[in-house]
């Protein structure tokens, strides 16, 4: 979660943006017990090409769904909550899960450096693909240790756009290529019709559930080793750490409204107070970030059953 210039990753996706079904397909194969990603028949088990096998494994790591433990891959706690046999949403049917995966990727500078940089540190509301690639190269040259090929960074910028912008598909495009990434439904980046310009602006984000924001806040507080945080730090972040308001592209008013909803719905966990003229969010107890997901999914299950 904390940016380390010595630990970064570019171009690990094999030029493929995250696709619908990949996280589910990868976790289900993994839970089968075999070392699927290293298996000789991995392409058969996953039903994709060799480079796509590597890409699925990468996106599972970038989204913090799996982690290497010794010689084996295991689901993380969050991965288990979502994708286990009894998981909350293994087929990504709830948009809240897409928001969660977005946070998990955008707060992972070690495995998804370009995504971390764009959503936490790139604040230009309108830009072209060339401007995005140039800004990424400036960032890499100034703040990342080691050398990174310009072509790799340009590809990263292109994959990021492909992943978050809804595509305009031409007739004759293969079906799999025509499927947008699940991230595209969030509306965090869009192309301006009639131009080669993209935009990514703060907005209300009504589809972002407050508990997903709460999950991000708890993770940030765990990284800080603190149980309180100024609202300003939630919005803009601290040096080297995610800026939650920026990651979700929220306006300040929208961020505060969602925090107030969290405090209202989970008063035993969150409280808003003003100390020395600074609005701060307090967290009580030692609730694990993944546990707050139940606050959203339990309500969702009840609504579906009603």
N, C-alpha and C positions, 0 to 999 in steps of 0.2 A: 504493500500500500504506500509506503514511503519511497519516493524516487531516489534511486541510487545510481549515479552516473556510471558506476562500474558494472551494473547488472541491468542490461537492457536487451531487447530483442526486436529485430526488424526482419521482415520478409519470411517469417517462419510458416506462413499460411499456404505456401505453394501456389500463390496467386488466387486462391479461392476464398471468397467471402463465406462467412457462416451461412449455411442453408437450413431451411426447414427440415426437420427430421434428423439432422446429423447428431445433435446432442443426445436425443432419445436412442437412436441407432447405436451410437458408441457406448452409452452406458448400459444398454441391454446386453450388448455383446460382452462387455466387460464383466457384468454380473453373472454371465454364464460360467465363469471360472477359468476360462482359457486366456492365455496371454495374447489376446486377439491382435493387438497392434504389431506384434513382432512375429506373428504366425505366418507360415509360408502361404497359407490360403486366406490371408486377411482380406484380399480383394473379393473373394467368394463369400466369406462370412458377412462382410459389410455391403456387398453388392455395389462397389464403386471401384474406380481405378486406383492404381498404386499411389499416385500423388495425392489423391483424395483421402486415402487412409491416413497419410501423414497429416493432412489438413484437419481431418476430424480429431485426431489425437491432439493437435495443436490447439484447436478451439476449445476442446474440453479442458485443457490446462489453462488457457487464457481466461476462460470463464470460471476458473477455480472450482470446477466440478470434479476433477480427478487430480490426484497427486501421486508422485512416485514414492513408494515405500520399499526400500531395498530393491529387490528384483521384480516387484509387482506394482501394478497400478491399483489404486483404491479410490473409492468415492470419498470426497471430503464430507464434512458434516452437512454443509449446505447442499451438496450434491445428493446426499442420502435423503434429506428432507424433501427434495423435489423429485428425484428420479428413481428412488428405491421402489421395490414392488408395492410397498404401501405408501409411496411418496405422494405429496400434495398434488403435483401436476406434471407427470412424466411425459405427457404429449403436448405440453405448452398450449393448452386450450384456454388458459386465463392470461389476459394481457399483462396482468401483474407480474407473471413469471418472466415475460419478455423484459419488463422494466428491471426486474431483479438481475437478469443475465447481463443487461446493459451496464448496470452498476458494477457487477463483478468483473467485467472486462475493463471498463473505463477506470477502475481503481486498482489496476494490476500493472504498474509500470515495468515490472521485471519481465513479464511475458507479452504484454501488449503495449509497448512503449508509445507507438504512434497514437493509439486510441486514448491512452492516458494523457498525452500531450494535447491532443485536439480538444477533448472535453473539459480538461482542467485548465489549460493555459492559452489556448487559441480563442480569442474573443472577438475576432473580426466578424461582424454580422453577415456581410456579403463578400464573396470571394470566387475566383475562378479556380479550376483544377490546377492550373499552372501556379497561381499565387499560393495555393495550399501546399503544393510540393516544395516551392521555394521557401516558405516559412518553416516547413518541417526540416529542410536541410539546414537552415540557419540555426534552428534549435539543436539539431544533432551536432553541428560543428562547435557550437558554443557550450553545450552542457553535457554532452555524452562522451565518455572516454572511448578511445579507439576510433578506427576509421570505418565508415559505412558508405558503400557505393551509392552514388546519386541515383542510379537506376533502381536500386532496391528501395530507396526512400520514395521515389516517384511511384513505384508499384504499390507501396503501402498506402500512399495517399489515394490512389485510384481504387484500391480494394475497400478502404474506409468509405468512400463515396458510394461505391457499388453496394455496400452493406446497409447503408442507412437511407439512401434515396430510392424512392419507388421508381421502378424502371418503366420505360416506354418500349414495349416489345414489338419488333417488326415481324411480319408474317414469315413463317419458315424457320424461326428460331427454335432450336431444340427445346422440348418441354422443360428439362431440368435447368437449362440456362435461363429460361423465362421466369422461373420461380424467384421471387424476391427473397431476400434474407428476412427472417422474423423481425430484425431490428428496424426494417423499413416501415413497419406499421406504427412506430412510435412518433414519427413526424419530427424528429430532431434535426434532420437536414432535408432540405427540399431544393429542387431546381426551379429557377425562375423561367417560366415559359417564354419561349421566343428569344432566349439568350443562353449563353454558356456560363451563366453565373449561378452559384448556389447560395443559399442562405441558411443560417442557424442562429435563431434568435431566442431570447428568453420569452416564455409564455406561461399561461396558467397551468397547463398540463393536467387537465381534469381527469384523464385516464390513469394518472399515477396515484395509486393508493397510498394513503398516509403510512400504513405499516411498512411498506417497502422503503419509504423515506426513513422511517424509524430504524429499520435494519441497517441502512447506510450510516446513520448517526451513531448507532451502537458500535459498529465496526470502527468508525473513526475514533470514538472515545476509547475503545480498547487499544488502538494503536498509540494514542496519546497517554494511556495509563491514567486517565482522568474520568470524573463522573459529572462534570459540568463543562459547558462550552458556550461562549458568547454566540448569539445568533449571527453576528457578523462573520465569525469563523466558519460557521456552517455554510454560509452563503459563498464566501470568497476563499476559504481555506487558509491554511498556514503553509509556510515555505516547505516544499517537498511533499506535502500531503494533499489528498483530494479536496477539491472545492465542491461540496455536494450540490449547492445551488447551481453551479456551472455545469456539473455533470448531467443534471436533469434539465438543464436549460430553463430554470424557473425564474420568474420575476421575484423581486424581494417580497412583494405583497403575497404572491402565491406560496412562496416558501413559508412565510409566517402563518398563513392560513392553514397549511397542512400541519405545521408544528402545533398550532392551537387545536387542531382536530386530534392529533396524537395525545395531547395532554387531556383533552376531554374524554377520549375513548379509553385511555390507559392511565388513569390518575395515580395508580399504585406504582407506575414505572417512570412517568415523566411529569415534570413541573416547570412552569415558566415563572421566573422571578426577575426583578430588577435590582441589581446590586451596583451601588455607586454610579447610577445613571446608565448602566449597561444591561441590556436585556440578555439573560442567560437561560439556557435550557439545562435542567438538572435531571439526572437519572438516578433512581433509587435501586437498591439491591444489586444483584450480580447476574441479571438475566443475560443469557447468551444471545448473540444477534439472531441466530437461526430460530430461536424459540418465538421471536416476535412474529415470524411468518404465520404461525398458527392463528394469530389475531385476525389476519386477513382471510386465510383459507377456510377457517372454521365458519366465518360469516358467509363465505361464498357457498360452502356446502349446504348451510342452512337455507339460503335463498333458493338453491337449486332443488332442495327437497320440498320446499313449501308449495 
